[in-house]
Amino acid sequence: MTAERIFNFAAGPAALPEPVLVRAQAELLNWKGLGMSVMEVSHRGADFVAYAEQSELNFRSLLSIPDNYKVLFLPGGATLQFASVPLNLTQPGDSADYVLTGSWGKKAKSEAERYITVNVAADTAASSYTTIPPVAEWALSPDAKYVHYTPNETIHGVEFHDIPDVGDTPLVADMSSTILSRPLDIARFGVIYAGAQKNIGPAGLGIVIVRDDLLGHARRETPGIVDFKTMADSDSMWNTPPTFAWYLAGLVFDWLIEEGGVQAMEQRNSAKAAKLYACIDASDFYTNRVDVHCRSRMNVPFTLKDPSLDQRFLEESKAAGLANLKGHRMVGGMRASIYNAVPEAAVDALIGFMQDFEKRVG
Ligand SMILES: *Cc1c(COP(=O)(O)O)cnc(C)c1O
């Protein structure tokens, strides 16, 4: 690790792979020998179009995306998709099922309610979002146009480790904080979307993977930039796409391929998470309240036995080169986000610090 960089456990915008930043820096002034940066070239020029196409191919190969799915690179992060999904998949009067296992699912639901009737099929608010009920207990409705869920709840640290079986209703997933962290059976989904700033690249960019039979059914008033078909037909260049974010995402895909793809990421990520949860569970000083079967491999919230020590923990961890461990205000305590770009050495350093801190003040 470069001397002036520290371990970054931020939830998002989050750590990027250091080799990606080094390469972006090296290419910044003169991209592909053009004598200008990638930010300064036309998105319709041959160089950027070729780069964009290759980045999509790499993304498709990383996730083994079947040919009957389109991949879109869109502005607006994940939040725009909270509205795009109902605008593309429903007509006035329709309804959809939402499964709420944390705050992001709740936010997706509120946005959808501008357009449709939302049936809450499951809601774990009563557990303070620390569990996932079995699909057999979900109140799915037969006329739902889709079922929406959040495979990894970034704030509460709750992750589905299996894809729920909802029959023939299209399954829609907000994968912002778990995409590319492990292999994925894309064919089980109707729509997958993700904001980039956790596991893909810079904030602002969103990626949508949509099954092609779901294209072309948007409401009449759907803005073009939100209409999956309009964007698919124009290779995500109906407007000027966020080219620099797209470029950086492409560098992240190159890095992932070099590192062994999502299979290698899954191994690393499970090893990183297992160590950190083992450290928490071995102590009476640290606690993670999420049910073991649905603990997140990406976001690990934990509390200290005595919350009056939180500030000291944060100050001392920062001084030890471990940044952004403060938990979300809704949950309190700490949260270590350990996405693909956070190396195992960072987790080892965190565990070392936690054990030492407990010994000194616990
Ligand atoms: C971060 C996050 C979002 C919001 O992403 P934006 O890019 O800010 O729109 C939505 N859903 C999940 C699960 C997230 O982690």
The ligand as a Tripos MOL2 file, in Angstrom:
@<TRIPOS>MOLECULE
LIG
   15    15     1     0     0
SMALL
NO_CHARGES

@<TRIPOS>ATOM
      1 C1        -25.8860    3.2260   -1.3260 C.3       1 LIG1
      2 C2        -27.1350    2.5040   -1.6120 C.ar      1 LIG1
      3 C3        -28.1870    3.1020   -2.3170 C.ar      1 LIG1
      4 C4        -28.1520    4.5520   -2.7800 C.3       1 LIG1
      5 O1        -27.2880    4.7220   -3.8190 O.3       1 LIG1
      6 P1        -27.2210    6.1590   -4.5560 P.3       1 LIG1
      7 O2        -26.1340    5.9560   -5.5330 O.co2     1 LIG1
      8 O3        -26.9340    7.1680   -3.5070 O.co2     1 LIG1
      9 O4        -28.5190    6.3690   -5.2070 O.co2     1 LIG1
     10 C5        -29.3130    2.3560   -2.5800 C.ar      1 LIG1
     11 N1        -29.4130    1.0780   -2.1670 N.ar      1 LIG1
     12 C6        -28.4290    0.4660   -1.4810 C.ar      1 LIG1
     13 C7        -28.5910   -0.9430   -1.0520 C.3       1 LIG1
     14 C8        -27.2620    1.1630   -1.1790 C.ar      1 LIG1
     15 O5        -26.2770    0.5610   -0.4990 O.3       1 LIG1
@<TRIPOS>BOND
     1     1     2 1
     2     2     3 ar
     3     2    14 ar
     4     3     4 1
     5     3    10 ar
     6     4     5 1
     7     5     6 1
     8     6     7 2
     9     6     8 1
    10     6     9 1
    11    10    11 ar
    12    11    12 ar
    13    12    13 1
    14    12    14 ar
    15    14    15 1
@<TRIPOS>SUBSTRUCTURE
     1 LIG1         1 GROUP 0 **** ****
